[in-house]
């Protein structure tokens, strides 16, 4: 079996995600949107995502595409490609829908999805959110929530630990 054989029914196109969002809205359900690279899924990610899911009925994750991750994090990233990252996120029972995006900003996806709530980890503030994205969220009427940041857990620190461990072999 190869990675392309693994099913990921939660990974949708933006068009299908919007249709899913519309269906949920007609059912009176609240959609929470978050986004990120989620390069090496770790405790901090799972903690944040599980807390974000509690803010509504359905958690939508917009996953940075590979080129976007590389532009943000450098030439050695992502460690795992978007298909692999989406598969792992899709295995979390509190994740409803996944989309990938390849642009530097999530503005178009926010405008299309019109989330009820937008969640980011507490290492962000209203002032540090991208102004375009913030404007799109405000126009959509989304509540912007910052959740506690679990100190000491990041992909960068995980990579550093792995590199340190590898030097001992």
DSSP file (Angstrom, degrees, kcal/mol; ACC not computed):
  #  RESIDUE AA STRUCTURE BP1 BP2  ACC     N-H-->O    O-->H-N    N-H-->O    O-->H-N    TCO  KAPPA ALPHA  PHI   PSI    X-CA   Y-CA   Z-CA
    1    1 A X              0   0    0      0, 0.0     2,-0.2     0, 0.0     3,-0.0   0.000 360.0 360.0 360.0 144.0    0.0    0.0    0.0
    2    2 A X    >>  -     0   0    0      1,-0.1     3,-1.5     0, 0.0     4,-0.6  -0.730 360.0-100.3-117.1 169.6    1.2    3.5   -0.7
    3    3 A X  G >4 S+     0   0    0      1,-0.3     3,-1.2    -2,-0.2    -1,-0.1   0.864 121.9  57.8 -56.5 -38.1    0.3    6.9    0.7
    4    4 A X  G 34 S+     0   0    0      1,-0.3    -1,-0.3     3,-0.0     0, 0.0   0.699 101.0  58.2 -69.1 -17.1   -1.9    7.6   -2.3
    5    5 A X  G <4 S+     0   0    0     -3,-1.5     2,-0.4     2,-0.1    -1,-0.3   0.654  82.7  99.0 -83.6 -15.9   -3.9    4.5   -1.4
    6    6 A X  S << S-     0   0    0     -3,-1.2     2,-0.1    -4,-0.6    81,-0.0  -0.582  75.4-129.3 -76.9 124.6   -4.8    5.7    2.1
    7    7 A X        -     0   0    0     -2,-0.4     2,-0.1     1,-0.1    -2,-0.1  -0.429  25.8-179.6 -74.7 146.5   -8.3    7.2    2.2
    8    8 A X    >   +     0   0    0      3,-0.1     3,-1.8    -2,-0.1    -1,-0.1  -0.595   6.2 172.1-141.8  77.4   -8.9   10.6    3.7
    9    9 A X  T 3  S+     0   0    0      1,-0.3    -1,-0.1    -2,-0.1    -2,-0.0   0.651  77.1  62.5 -65.5 -13.4  -12.6   11.4    3.4
   10   10 A X  T 3  S+     0   0    0     87,-0.1    88,-3.2    76,-0.1     2,-0.7   0.655  82.0  90.7 -84.8 -15.3  -12.1   14.5    5.6
   11   11 A X  B <   +a   98   0A   0     -3,-1.8     2,-0.3    86,-0.2    88,-0.2  -0.737  61.0 170.2 -84.9 114.0   -9.8   16.1    3.0
   12   12 A X        -     0   0    0     86,-3.2    88,-0.4    -2,-0.7     2,-0.1  -0.797  37.6-105.6-122.0 160.4  -12.0   18.2    0.6
   13   13 A X     >  -     0   0    0     -2,-0.3     4,-2.5    86,-0.1     5,-0.2  -0.393  43.3-106.1 -70.9 163.5  -11.7   20.7   -2.1
   14   14 A X  H  > S+     0   0    0      1,-0.2     4,-2.5     2,-0.2     5,-0.2   0.908 122.4  53.9 -60.2 -40.6  -12.6   24.2   -1.1
   15   15 A X  H  > S+     0   0    0      1,-0.2     4,-1.9     2,-0.2    -1,-0.2   0.928 111.4  43.7 -59.8 -46.2  -15.8   23.9   -3.1
   16   16 A X  H  > S+     0   0    0      2,-0.2     4,-2.4     1,-0.2    -1,-0.2   0.854 111.9  54.0 -68.9 -33.9  -16.8   20.8   -1.3
   17   17 A X  H  X S+     0   0    0     -4,-2.5     4,-2.8     2,-0.2    -2,-0.2   0.890 107.7  50.5 -66.0 -38.8  -15.8   22.3    2.0
   18   18 A X  H  X S+     0   0    0     -4,-2.5     4,-2.8     2,-0.2    -2,-0.2   0.912 110.1  49.8 -64.3 -41.9  -18.0   25.3    1.3
   19   19 A X  H  X S+     0   0    0     -4,-1.9     4,-2.2     2,-0.2    -2,-0.2   0.911 112.0  48.2 -62.4 -41.7  -20.9   22.9    0.5
   20   20 A X  H  X S+     0   0    0     -4,-2.4     4,-2.4     2,-0.2    -2,-0.2   0.921 111.4  50.6 -62.3 -43.7  -20.2   21.1    3.8
   21   21 A X  H  X S+     0   0    0     -4,-2.8     4,-2.4     1,-0.2    -2,-0.2   0.918 109.6  50.4 -60.5 -44.8  -20.1   24.4    5.6
   22   22 A X  H  X S+     0   0    0     -4,-2.8     4,-2.1     2,-0.2    -1,-0.2   0.897 109.8  50.6 -61.6 -41.1  -23.5   25.4    4.1
   23   23 A X  H  X S+     0   0    0     -4,-2.2     4,-1.2     1,-0.2    -1,-0.2   0.927 111.0  48.3 -62.6 -45.2  -25.1   22.1    5.1
   24   24 A X  H  <>S+     0   0    0     -4,-2.4     5,-2.7     1,-0.2     3,-0.3   0.892 109.1  54.0 -62.3 -39.5  -23.9   22.6    8.6
   25   25 A X  H ><5S+     0   0    0     -4,-2.4     3,-1.7     1,-0.2    -1,-0.2   0.907 105.5  52.2 -63.0 -41.4  -25.1   26.1    8.7
   26   26 A X  H 3<5S+     0   0    0     -4,-2.1    -1,-0.2     1,-0.3    -2,-0.2   0.773 107.5  53.9 -66.1 -23.6  -28.6   25.0    7.7
   27   27 A X  T 3<5S-     0   0    0     -4,-1.2    -1,-0.3    -3,-0.3    -2,-0.2   0.393 120.3-112.4 -87.3   2.2  -28.5   22.5   10.5
   28   28 A X  T < 5 +     0   0    0     -3,-1.7     2,-0.2     1,-0.2    -3,-0.2   0.721  67.2 148.4  76.1  21.3  -27.7   25.4   13.0
   29   29 A X      < -     0   0    0     -5,-2.7     2,-0.5    -6,-0.1    -1,-0.2  -0.628  45.6-125.6 -94.7 150.9  -24.2   24.1   13.6
   30   30 A X        -     0   0    0     -2,-0.2    27,-2.4    86,-0.0    28,-2.1  -0.813  18.2-150.1 -98.0 126.7  -21.2   26.2   14.4
   31   31 A X  E     -b   58   0A   0     -2,-0.5    86,-2.1    26,-0.2    85,-1.7  -0.849   5.4-160.8-100.4 129.1  -18.0   25.9   12.3
   32   32 A X  E     -bc  59 117A   0     26,-3.1    28,-3.5    -2,-0.5     2,-0.4  -0.916   9.5-163.1-104.4 131.3  -14.6   26.6   13.8
   33   33 A X  E     +bc  60 118A   0     84,-2.8    86,-2.5    -2,-0.5     2,-0.3  -0.944  16.5 160.3-115.8 137.0  -11.8   27.3   11.4
   34   34 A X  E     -b   61   0A   0     26,-1.9    28,-2.7    -2,-0.4     2,-0.3  -0.920  15.3-160.8-139.8 170.6   -8.1   27.2   12.1
   35   35 A X  E     +b   62   0A   0     84,-0.4     2,-0.3    -2,-0.3    28,-0.2  -0.975  21.1 126.1-149.3 162.1   -5.0   26.9    9.9
   36   36 A X  E     -b   63   0A   0     26,-1.8    28,-2.3    -2,-0.3    33,-0.1  -0.961  59.1 -92.3 168.2 179.7   -1.4   25.9   10.1
   37   37 A X        -     0   0    0     -2,-0.3    -1,-0.1    26,-0.2    32,-0.1   0.871  36.7-171.7 -84.2 -42.1    1.5   23.8    8.8
   38   38 A X        +     0   0    0      2,-0.1     3,-0.3    -3,-0.1    51,-0.1   0.911  18.4 166.7  47.2  50.5    1.2   20.9   11.2
   39   39 A X        +     0   0    0      1,-0.3     2,-0.6    40,-0.0    41,-0.2   0.947  69.3  16.4 -65.9 -53.9    4.4   19.6    9.8
   40   40 A X  S    S-     0   0    0     39,-0.1    -1,-0.3    38,-0.0     5,-0.2  -0.935  91.4-130.0-119.8 106.1    5.2   17.0   12.5
   41   41 A X        +     0   0    0     -2,-0.6     2,-0.2    -3,-0.3    -2,-0.0  -0.331  42.9 163.1 -59.8 125.4    2.0   16.4   14.5
   42   42 A X     >  -     0   0    0     -2,-0.1     4,-2.3   111,-0.1     3,-0.4  -0.782  53.2 -81.8-138.7 179.0    2.9   16.7   18.2
   43   43 A X  H  > S+     0   0    0      1,-0.2     4,-2.7    -2,-0.2     5,-0.2   0.867 123.8  53.8 -54.4 -43.9    1.3   17.2   21.6
   44   44 A X  H  > S+     0   0    0      1,-0.2     4,-2.4     2,-0.2    -1,-0.2   0.900 110.1  47.8 -60.7 -41.6    1.0   21.0   21.2
   45   45 A X  H  > S+     0   0    0     -3,-0.4     4,-3.1     2,-0.2     5,-0.3   0.955 113.3  46.2 -62.5 -50.8   -0.9   20.6   18.0
   46   46 A X  H  X S+     0   0    0     -4,-2.3     4,-2.5     1,-0.2     5,-0.2   0.896 112.9  50.5 -63.9 -40.2   -3.3   18.0   19.3
   47   47 A X  H  X S+     0   0    0     -4,-2.7     4,-2.0    -5,-0.2    -1,-0.2   0.958 113.8  44.5 -60.1 -51.0   -3.9   20.0   22.5
   48   48 A X  H  X S+     0   0    0     -4,-2.4     4,-2.7    -5,-0.2    -2,-0.2   0.936 115.0  47.7 -60.0 -48.1   -4.7   23.2   20.5
   49   49 A X  H  X S+     0   0    0     -4,-3.1     4,-2.3     1,-0.2    -1,-0.2   0.883 110.6  51.0 -64.2 -38.9   -6.9   21.4   17.9
   50   50 A X  H  X S+     0   0    0     -4,-2.5     4,-0.8    -5,-0.3    -1,-0.2   0.888 113.2  46.1 -66.8 -36.7   -8.9   19.5   20.6
   51   51 A X  H >< S+     0   0    0     -4,-2.0     3,-0.5    -5,-0.2     4,-0.3   0.891 111.2  52.1 -69.5 -40.3   -9.5   22.8   22.4
   52   52 A X  H >< S+     0   0    0     -4,-2.7     3,-1.8     1,-0.2    -2,-0.2   0.894 103.2  58.6 -61.9 -39.9  -10.4   24.6   19.2
   53   53 A X  H >< S+     0   0    0     -4,-2.3     3,-1.2     1,-0.3    -1,-0.2   0.797  96.6  62.9 -61.1 -28.4  -12.9   21.8   18.4
   54   54 A X  T << S+     0   0    0     -4,-0.8    -1,-0.3    -3,-0.5    -2,-0.2   0.606  87.4  73.2 -72.4 -11.4  -14.7   22.6   21.6
   55   55 A X  T <  S-     0   0    0     -3,-1.8    -1,-0.2    -4,-0.3     2,-0.2   0.538 113.0  -7.8 -81.7  -6.3  -15.5   26.1   20.4
   56   56 A X  S <  S-     0   0    0     -3,-1.2   -25,-0.2    -4,-0.2     3,-0.1  -0.819  80.7 -83.8-161.7-160.1  -18.2   24.9   17.9
   57   57 A X  S    S+     0   0    0    -27,-2.4     2,-0.4     1,-0.3   -26,-0.2   0.781 105.8  29.0 -95.4 -32.9  -19.8   21.9   16.3
   58   58 A X  E     -b   31   0A   0    -28,-2.1   -26,-3.1    -3,-0.0     2,-0.6  -0.996  67.5-145.1-136.9 131.1  -17.4   21.2   13.5
   59   59 A X  E     -b   32   0A   0     35,-0.5    37,-2.2    -2,-0.4    38,-1.9  -0.861  14.4-169.4 -98.9 120.0  -13.6   21.9   13.2
   60   60 A X  E     -bd  33  97A   0    -28,-3.5   -26,-1.9    -2,-0.6     2,-0.5  -0.916   5.2-160.7-104.7 132.1  -12.3   22.8    9.8
   61   61 A X  E     -bd  34  98A   0     36,-2.7    38,-2.4    -2,-0.5     2,-0.7  -0.966   8.1-156.3-116.6 127.0   -8.5   22.9    9.3
   62   62 A X  E     -bd  35  99A   0    -28,-2.7   -26,-1.8    -2,-0.5     2,-0.5  -0.914  19.8-155.4 -98.6 115.9   -6.9   24.8    6.5
   63   63 A X  E     -bd  36 100A   0     36,-3.4    38,-2.3    -2,-0.7   -26,-0.2  -0.800  16.3-118.7-100.0 125.9   -3.5   23.1    5.9
   64   64 A X  E     - d   0 101A   0    -28,-2.3    38,-0.2    -2,-0.5    40,-0.1  -0.407  32.4-123.1 -60.6 132.5   -0.7   25.1    4.4
   65   65 A X     >  -     0   0    0     36,-3.1     4,-2.3    38,-0.2     5,-0.2  -0.196  31.2 -95.4 -68.3 170.1    0.5   23.4    1.1
   66   66 A X  H  > S+     0   0    0      1,-0.2     4,-2.4     2,-0.2     5,-0.2   0.893 123.6  47.8 -59.8 -46.0    4.1   22.3    0.7
   67   67 A X  H  > S+     0   0    0      1,-0.2     4,-2.3     2,-0.2    -1,-0.2   0.882 111.5  52.2 -64.3 -36.9    5.3   25.5   -1.1
   68   68 A X  H  > S+     0   0    0      2,-0.2     4,-1.9     1,-0.2    -2,-0.2   0.910 109.6  48.5 -64.5 -42.9    3.6   27.6    1.5
   69   69 A X  H  X S+     0   0    0     -4,-2.3     4,-3.4     2,-0.2     5,-0.4   0.926 111.3  50.6 -62.5 -44.8    5.3   25.7    4.4
   70   70 A X  H  X S+     0   0    0     -4,-2.4     4,-2.2     1,-0.2    -2,-0.2   0.905 109.8  49.9 -61.8 -41.3    8.7   26.1    2.7
   71   71 A X  H  < S+     0   0    0     -4,-2.3    -1,-0.2     1,-0.2    -2,-0.2   0.874 119.4  38.2 -64.1 -36.8    8.2   29.8    2.2
   72   72 A X  H  < S+     0   0    0     -4,-1.9    -2,-0.2    -5,-0.2    -1,-0.2   0.865 130.4  25.2 -80.5 -38.0    7.3   30.2    5.9
   73   73 A X  H  < S-     0   0    0     -4,-3.4    -3,-0.2     1,-0.3     3,-0.2   0.582 109.6-101.1-111.5 -13.2    9.7   27.7    7.5
   74   74 A X    ><  -     0   0    0     -4,-2.2     3,-1.6    -5,-0.4    -1,-0.3  -0.437  46.5 -57.0 112.9 171.8   12.7   27.4    5.2
   75   75 A X  T 3  S+     0   0    0      1,-0.3    -1,-0.1    -2,-0.1    -5,-0.1   0.649 124.3  59.0 -68.5 -18.4   14.1   25.0    2.6
   76   76 A X  T 3  S+     0   0    0     -3,-0.2     2,-0.3    -6,-0.1    -1,-0.3   0.435  93.3 123.0 -90.5   2.3   14.2   22.0    4.8
   77   77 A X    <   +     0   0    0     -3,-1.6     2,-0.1    -7,-0.1    -3,-0.1  -0.861  37.7  45.4-119.3 153.5   10.5   22.1    5.5
   78   78 A X        -     0   0    0     -2,-0.3     3,-0.1     2,-0.2     4,-0.1   0.532  56.3-168.1 -77.0 156.2    8.0   20.5    5.4
   79   79 A X  S    S+     0   0    0      1,-0.2     2,-0.4    -2,-0.1   -39,-0.1   0.874  82.6  34.6 -73.5 -39.7    9.3   17.3    6.8
   80   80 A X  S    S-     0   0    0    -41,-0.2    -2,-0.2     1,-0.0    -1,-0.2  -0.916  93.4-117.0-115.1 142.5    6.1   15.6    5.7
   81   81 A X     >  -     0   0    0     -2,-0.4     4,-2.6     1,-0.1     5,-0.2  -0.213  34.1 -98.1 -74.6 170.8    4.2   16.5    2.5
   82   82 A X  H  > S+     0   0    0      1,-0.2     4,-2.8     2,-0.2     5,-0.2   0.846 122.5  54.6 -59.9 -36.8    0.7   17.9    2.5
   83   83 A X  H  > S+     0   0    0      2,-0.2     4,-2.0     1,-0.2    -1,-0.2   0.921 111.6  44.5 -63.4 -43.2   -0.9   14.5    1.8
   84   84 A X  H  > S+     0   0    0     -3,-0.2     4,-2.1     2,-0.2    -2,-0.2   0.920 115.0  47.8 -66.7 -44.4    0.9   12.9    4.8
   85   85 A X  H  X S+     0   0    0     -4,-2.6     4,-2.3     1,-0.2    -2,-0.2   0.908 112.5  49.1 -64.2 -41.9    0.1   15.8    7.1
   86   86 A X  H  X S+     0   0    0     -4,-2.8     4,-2.5    -5,-0.2    -1,-0.2   0.880 108.3  54.3 -65.7 -37.8   -3.6   15.8    6.0
   87   87 A X  H  X S+     0   0    0     -4,-2.0     4,-0.7    -5,-0.2    -2,-0.2   0.946 109.5  46.9 -61.3 -47.7   -3.8   12.1    6.5
   88   88 A X  H >< S+     0   0    0     -4,-2.1     3,-1.2     1,-0.2     4,-0.3   0.935 114.1  46.8 -60.9 -46.7   -2.6   12.4   10.1
   89   89 A X  H >< S+     0   0    0     -4,-2.3     3,-1.6     1,-0.3    -1,-0.2   0.876 106.3  60.0 -62.5 -36.9   -4.9   15.3   10.9
   90   90 A X  H 3< S+     0   0    0     -4,-2.5    -1,-0.3     1,-0.3    -2,-0.2   0.654  95.5  63.4 -66.3 -15.4   -7.8   13.4    9.3
   91   91 A X  T << S+     0   0    0     -3,-1.2     2,-0.5    -4,-0.7    -1,-0.3   0.573  78.3  99.0 -85.0  -9.7   -7.3   10.6   11.8
   92   92 A X  S X  S-     0   0    0     -3,-1.6     3,-2.0    -4,-0.3    -3,-0.0  -0.686  71.7-143.6 -80.3 123.2   -8.2   12.9   14.8
   93   93 A X  T 3  S+     0   0    0     -2,-0.5    -1,-0.1     1,-0.3    -3,-0.0   0.684  96.0  57.8 -65.7 -17.9  -11.9   12.2   15.6
   94   94 A X  T 3  S+     0   0    0    -36,-0.1     2,-0.5     2,-0.0   -35,-0.5   0.430  84.9  95.0 -92.6   1.8  -12.6   15.9   16.5
   95   95 A X    <   +     0   0    0     -3,-2.0   -35,-0.1    -6,-0.2     3,-0.1  -0.827  47.0 176.5 -92.1 125.9  -11.5   17.1   13.0
   96   96 A X        +     0   0    0    -37,-2.2     2,-0.4    -2,-0.5   -36,-0.2   0.893  61.7   9.1 -92.6 -50.3  -14.5   17.4   10.7
   97   97 A X  E     - d   0  60A   0    -38,-1.9   -36,-2.7   -86,-0.0     2,-0.4  -0.991  56.6-164.4-142.2 141.0  -13.0   18.9    7.4
   98   98 A X  E     +ad  11  61A   0    -88,-3.2   -86,-3.2    -2,-0.4     2,-0.3  -0.965   9.2 174.2-123.4 141.5   -9.6   19.5    6.0
   99   99 A X  E     - d   0  62A   0    -38,-2.4   -36,-3.4    -2,-0.4     2,-0.4  -0.958  20.3-139.3-133.6 157.6   -8.6   21.7    3.0
  100  100 A X  E     - d   0  63A   0    -88,-0.4     2,-0.3    -2,-0.3   -36,-0.2  -0.888  15.6-167.9-112.0 151.7   -5.2   22.6    1.7
  101  101 A X  E     - d   0  64A   0    -38,-2.3   -36,-3.1    -2,-0.4   -33,-0.2  -0.996  15.0-164.7-138.6 146.4   -4.2   26.0    0.5
  102  102 A X        +     0   0    0     -2,-0.3     2,-0.2   -38,-0.2    -1,-0.1   0.422  59.4  94.5-111.0  -0.5   -1.1   27.1   -1.4
  103  103 A X  S    S-     0   0    0      2,-0.2   -38,-0.2     1,-0.1    -2,-0.1  -0.505  81.7-116.0 -90.3 161.8   -1.2   30.9   -1.1
  104  104 A X  S    S+     0   0    0     -2,-0.2     2,-0.3   -40,-0.1    -1,-0.1   0.808  98.9  46.4 -65.0 -27.4    0.7   32.8    1.6
  105  105 A X        -     0   0    0      1,-0.0     3,-0.3    27,-0.0    -2,-0.2  -0.834  68.8-142.9-120.5 155.1   -2.6   34.0    3.1
  106  106 A X     >  +     0   0    0     -2,-0.3     4,-2.4     1,-0.2     5,-0.2   0.215  66.8 114.9 -95.7  11.6   -5.9   32.3    4.0
  107  107 A X  H  > S+     0   0    0      1,-0.2     4,-2.5     2,-0.2     5,-0.2   0.885  74.2  47.3 -56.3 -49.0   -8.1   35.3    2.9
  108  108 A X  H  > S+     0   0    0     -3,-0.3     4,-2.0     1,-0.2    -1,-0.2   0.891 113.3  49.3 -62.9 -39.2   -9.9   33.6    0.0
  109  109 A X  H  > S+     0   0    0      2,-0.2     4,-2.9    -3,-0.2     5,-0.3   0.884 110.4  50.5 -68.3 -38.8  -10.7   30.5    2.1
  110  110 A X  H  X S+     0   0    0     -4,-2.4     4,-2.7     2,-0.2     5,-0.3   0.935 110.9  49.1 -62.7 -46.1  -12.0   32.6    5.0
  111  111 A X  H  < S+     0   0    0     -4,-2.5    -2,-0.2    -5,-0.2    -1,-0.2   0.878 116.4  43.1 -61.4 -38.1  -14.2   34.6    2.5
  112  112 A X  H  < S+     0   0    0     -4,-2.0    -2,-0.2    -5,-0.2    -1,-0.2   0.910 120.7  38.4 -74.7 -43.0  -15.5   31.3    1.0
  113  113 A X  H  < S-     0   0    0     -4,-2.9    -2,-0.2    -5,-0.2    -3,-0.2   0.790  81.5-160.4 -83.0 -28.6  -16.0   29.4    4.3
  114  114 A X     <  -     0   0    0     -4,-2.7   -83,-0.2    -5,-0.3    -3,-0.1   0.947  19.8-153.9  46.6  64.0  -17.4   32.2    6.5
  115  115 A X        -     0   0    0     -5,-0.3   -83,-0.2     1,-0.1     3,-0.1  -0.237  19.5-140.0 -67.2 156.4  -16.5   30.4    9.7
  116  116 A X  S    S+     0   0    0    -85,-1.7    27,-2.9     1,-0.3     2,-0.4   0.838  91.0  20.7 -78.3 -36.9  -18.5   31.2   12.9
  117  117 A X  E     -ce  32 143A   0    -86,-2.1   -84,-2.8    25,-0.3     2,-0.5  -0.989  64.6-159.1-135.0 140.8  -15.3   31.0   15.0
  118  118 A X  E     -ce  33 144A   0     25,-3.1    27,-3.1    -2,-0.4     2,-0.4  -0.991  17.6-162.7-119.2 125.7  -11.6   31.4   14.0
  119  119 A X  E     + e   0 145A   0    -86,-2.5   -84,-0.4    -2,-0.5     2,-0.3  -0.898  14.3 169.2-115.3 137.3   -9.1   29.9   16.4
  120  120 A X  E     - e   0 146A   0     25,-2.2    27,-2.7    -2,-0.4    -2,-0.0  -0.959  39.7 -97.3-135.9 156.3   -5.4   30.5   16.8
  121  121 A X  E >   - e   0 147A   0     -2,-0.3     3,-1.9    25,-0.2    27,-0.2  -0.322  42.1-103.0 -70.5 158.5   -2.9   29.5   19.5
  122  122 A X  T 3  S+     0   0    0     25,-2.1    -1,-0.1     1,-0.3    27,-0.1   0.442 111.5  80.5 -68.1  -0.4   -2.1   32.0   22.1
  123  123 A X  T 3  S+     0   0    0     24,-0.1    -1,-0.3    25,-0.1     2,-0.3   0.492  91.0  67.8 -80.9  -1.0    1.3   32.8   20.6
  124  124 A X    <   -     0   0    0     -3,-1.9     2,-0.3     3,-0.0    -4,-0.1  -0.768  67.1-168.6-107.6 159.3   -0.8   35.0   18.2
  125  125 A X     >  -     0   0    0     -2,-0.3     4,-1.1     1,-0.1     3,-0.5  -0.886  41.6 -99.7-136.1 170.2   -2.7   38.1   19.1
  126  126 A X  T  4 S+     0   0    0     -2,-0.3     3,-0.3     1,-0.2     8,-0.1   0.870 124.9  52.5 -57.8 -35.8   -5.3   40.2   17.3
  127  127 A X  T  4 S+     0   0    0      1,-0.2    -1,-0.2    -3,-0.0     4,-0.1   0.779 108.3  49.0 -72.9 -27.5   -2.5   42.6   16.5
  128  128 A X  T  4 S+     0   0    0     -3,-0.5    -1,-0.2     2,-0.1    -2,-0.2   0.567  85.4 105.3 -93.1  -7.3   -0.3   39.9   15.0
  129  129 A X  S  < S-     0   0    0     -4,-1.1     2,-0.1    -3,-0.3    -3,-0.0  -0.460  90.2 -93.8 -65.7 144.0   -3.0   38.4   12.8
  130  130 A X     >  -     0   0    0      1,-0.1     4,-2.9    -2,-0.1     5,-0.2  -0.386  32.1-132.1 -57.7 134.0   -2.5   39.3    9.1
  131  131 A X  H  > S+     0   0    0      1,-0.2     4,-2.5     2,-0.2     5,-0.2   0.865 104.4  51.4 -62.4 -39.1   -4.6   42.3    8.4
  132  132 A X  H  > S+     0   0    0      2,-0.2     4,-2.2     1,-0.2    -1,-0.2   0.936 113.6  44.3 -62.1 -46.9   -6.2   40.9    5.3
  133  133 A X  H  > S+     0   0    0      2,-0.2     4,-2.5     1,-0.2    -2,-0.2   0.914 113.0  51.3 -64.8 -43.0   -7.2   37.7    7.1
  134  134 A X  H  X S+     0   0    0     -4,-2.9     4,-2.5     1,-0.2    -1,-0.2   0.910 110.1  49.4 -61.2 -42.7   -8.4   39.7   10.1
  135  135 A X  H  X S+     0   0    0     -4,-2.5     4,-2.6     2,-0.2    -1,-0.2   0.905 110.7  50.0 -63.2 -41.7  -10.5   41.9    7.8
  136  136 A X  H  X S+     0   0    0     -4,-2.2     4,-1.7     2,-0.2    -2,-0.2   0.891 111.5  49.2 -63.9 -39.5  -12.0   38.8    6.0
  137  137 A X  H  X>S+     0   0    0     -4,-2.5     5,-2.4     2,-0.2     4,-0.6   0.919 112.1  47.4 -65.5 -44.1  -12.8   37.3    9.4
  138  138 A X  H ><5S+     0   0    0     -4,-2.5     3,-0.9     1,-0.2    -2,-0.2   0.905 110.8  51.7 -64.0 -41.5  -14.5   40.5   10.6
  139  139 A X  H 3<5S+     0   0    0     -4,-2.6    -1,-0.2     1,-0.3    -2,-0.2   0.843 109.4  50.8 -63.5 -33.4  -16.5   40.8    7.4
  140  140 A X  H 3<5S-     0   0    0     -4,-1.7    -1,-0.3    -5,-0.2    -2,-0.2   0.578 114.2-120.1 -79.2  -9.6  -17.7   37.1    7.8
  141  141 A X  T <<5 +     0   0    0     -3,-0.9    -3,-0.2    -4,-0.6     2,-0.2   0.705  55.1 163.9  77.6  19.4  -18.8   37.9   11.4
  142  142 A X      < -     0   0    0     -5,-2.4     2,-0.5    -6,-0.2   -25,-0.3  -0.468  40.0-126.9 -74.7 139.8  -16.4   35.3   12.8
  143  143 A X  E     -e  117   0A   0    -27,-2.9   -25,-3.1    -2,-0.2     2,-0.6  -0.754  23.9-142.5 -80.4 129.0  -15.5   35.4   16.4
  144  144 A X  E     -e  118   0A   0     -2,-0.5     2,-0.4   -27,-0.2   -25,-0.2  -0.860  22.4-175.8-100.1 122.4  -11.7   35.4   16.8
  145  145 A X  E     -e  119   0A   0    -27,-3.1   -25,-2.2    -2,-0.6     2,-0.5  -0.957  17.0-156.4-124.6 136.1  -10.5   33.3   19.7
  146  146 A X  E     -e  120   0A   0     -2,-0.4     2,-0.2   -27,-0.2   -25,-0.2  -0.952  17.8-157.0-110.2 124.1   -6.9   32.8   21.0
  147  147 A X  E     -e  121   0A   0    -27,-2.7   -25,-2.1    -2,-0.5   -24,-0.1  -0.647  32.8 -79.0-101.7 155.8   -6.4   29.6   22.9
  148  148 A X        -     0   0    0     -2,-0.2     2,-0.5   -27,-0.2    -1,-0.1  -0.211  43.5-130.9 -54.7 138.9   -3.7   28.8   25.5
  149  149 A X        -     0   0    0    -28,-0.2     2,-1.1   -27,-0.1    -1,-0.1  -0.819  13.0-132.3 -93.0 126.2   -0.3   28.0   24.0
  150  150 A X    >   -     0   0    0     -2,-0.5     3,-1.3  -106,-0.2  -106,-0.1  -0.693  30.4-132.8 -82.3 100.9    1.2   24.8   25.4
  151  151 A X  T 3  S+     0   0    0     -2,-1.1     3,-0.1     1,-0.2    -1,-0.0  -0.170  81.9  25.3 -57.5 142.8    4.8   26.0   26.1
  152  152 A X  T 3  S+     0   0    0      1,-0.1     2,-0.6  -108,-0.0    -1,-0.2   0.432  94.5 105.2  87.7  -0.1    7.7   23.9   25.0
  153  153 A X    <   +     0   0    0     -3,-1.3     2,-0.3  -110,-0.1    -1,-0.1  -0.929  37.6 125.4-119.9 110.8    5.9   22.1   22.1
  154  154 A X     >  -     0   0    0     -2,-0.6     4,-2.2     1,-0.1     5,-0.2  -0.975  64.7-115.6-152.2 159.6    6.7   23.2   18.6
  155  155 A X  H  > S+     0   0    0     -2,-0.3     4,-2.7     1,-0.2     5,-0.2   0.902 116.7  55.1 -64.3 -39.3    7.8   21.4   15.4
  156  156 A X  H  > S+     0   0    0      1,-0.2     4,-2.0     2,-0.2    -1,-0.2   0.915 110.1  44.8 -60.8 -43.9   11.0   23.4   15.5
  157  157 A X  H  > S+     0   0    0      2,-0.2     4,-2.2     1,-0.2    -1,-0.2   0.864 111.9  53.2 -70.2 -33.7   11.8   22.2   19.1
  158  158 A X  H  X S+     0   0    0     -4,-2.2     4,-2.3     2,-0.2    -2,-0.2   0.917 109.0  48.8 -64.5 -42.8   10.8   18.6   18.2
  159  159 A X  H  X S+     0   0    0     -4,-2.7     4,-2.8     1,-0.2    -2,-0.2   0.905 110.0  52.3 -62.6 -40.8   13.2   18.7   15.2
  160  160 A X  H  X S+     0   0    0     -4,-2.0     4,-2.5     2,-0.2    -2,-0.2   0.909 109.6  48.9 -62.2 -41.9   16.0   20.0   17.5
  161  161 A X  H  X S+     0   0    0     -4,-2.2     4,-2.5     2,-0.2    -2,-0.2   0.908 112.0  48.7 -63.5 -41.9   15.3   17.1   20.0
  162  162 A X  H  X S+     0   0    0     -4,-2.3     4,-2.4     2,-0.2    -2,-0.2   0.921 112.0  48.6 -63.9 -44.0   15.5   14.6   17.1
  163  163 A X  H  X S+     0   0    0     -4,-2.8     4,-1.3     2,-0.2    -2,-0.2   0.907 111.7  49.5 -62.7 -41.7   18.7   16.1   15.8
  164  164 A X  H  X S+     0   0    0     -4,-2.5     4,-0.5     1,-0.2     3,-0.3   0.913 112.3  48.0 -63.5 -42.1   20.2   16.1   19.3
  165  165 A X  H >< S+     0   0    0     -4,-2.5     3,-1.2     1,-0.2     4,-0.4   0.888 107.5  55.8 -65.4 -38.7   19.2   12.4   19.8
  166  166 A X  H >< S+     0   0    0     -4,-2.4     3,-1.0     1,-0.3    -1,-0.2   0.803  99.9  60.5 -65.5 -28.4   20.6   11.5   16.4
  167  167 A X  H 3< S+     0   0    0     -4,-1.3    -1,-0.3    -3,-0.3    -2,-0.2   0.669  96.2  61.9 -73.0 -16.1   24.0   12.9   17.3
  168  168 A X  T <<        0   0    0     -3,-1.2    -1,-0.2    -4,-0.5    -2,-0.2   0.591 360.0 360.0 -85.5  -9.0   24.3   10.4   20.2
  169  169 A X    <         0   0    0     -3,-1.0    -1,-0.2    -4,-0.4    -2,-0.1   0.468 360.0 360.0 -86.3 360.0   24.2    7.4   17.9
